[in-house]
């Protein structure tokens, strides 16, 4: 469905996972697959959050709340399909996003700590230091069976992951507590 002309304008997707999993790369590819726009959630962080992370200080829930609310607001206000790369590590974070944009689907990029560390070490100049990987892994809560999402292995090529995610998000309607949505 690459570059679909009949893209569902209400398609809201968060590509989630810990630092180094490829959220931005896969998210941009997925946006093309579904005929939508891509936004890197890192661009939505307040400057104070970026400074904390750059100083190897993990964000707490209070730091993340305004950022997650902005992610939800951006999804809700989009008049075309939108894919946002956002860690969304805890269920409460995903719930906060869904409180603004209830039809949000989640694509969880998952991989081994070794692969994640290798990827982080190979991206010089990024504000997120390798030292924060373990803090993110420690708070990561996998998608619940009642959350509309899919987990994909980052050992696969990003293009393959994006195609799998696209096939999943466009295949079936999804049922949540707020009703049925999807294609």
KADAQUI-V228328 format. One record per residue. N is the residue number from 1. PHI is phi in whole degrees, 0 to 359 (NA if undefined). Layout:
n = {N;N}
phi = {PHI;PHI}
This chain:
n = {1;2;3;4;5;6;7;8;9;10;11;12;13;14;15;16;17;18;19;20;21;22;23;24;25;26;27;28;29;30;31;32;33;34;35;36;37;38;39;40;41;42;43;44;45;46;47;48;49;50;51;52;53;54;55;56;57;58;59;60;61;62;63;64;65;66;67;68;69;70;71;72;73;74;75;76;77;78;79;80;81;82;83;84;85;86;87;88;89;90;91;92;93;94;95;96;97;98;99;100;101;102;103;104;105;106;107;108;109;110;111;112;113;114;115;116;117;118;119;120;121;122;123;124;125;126;127;128;129;130;131;132;133;134;135;136;137;138;139;140;141;142;143;144;145;146;147;148;149;150;151;152;153;154;155;156;157;158;159;160;161;162;163;164;165;166;167;168;169;170;171;172;173;174;175;176;177;178;179;180;181;182;183}
phi = {NA;305;58;307;281;254;299;285;294;267;288;242;229;249;269;240;148;286;301;86;276;99;304;292;297;294;301;296;294;295;302;297;299;262;71;236;257;238;224;278;301;301;290;265;293;298;304;297;294;298;297;299;296;298;270;65;256;296;286;257;301;296;294;282;306;297;295;295;297;293;302;299;298;297;298;298;277;287;261;214;306;223;246;239;277;205;304;43;292;250;302;299;291;293;297;296;297;291;294;268;231;300;269;295;254;241;246;268;269;236;200;288;300;298;294;299;297;300;296;295;293;264;238;296;87;284;292;270;282;305;298;269;302;297;293;289;298;293;260;301;245;302;303;281;297;264;263;286;197;222;252;232;276;285;290;281;293;306;296;296;300;297;294;298;296;298;300;292;289;260;280;225;291;246;250;225;300;269;128;255;212;127;284}
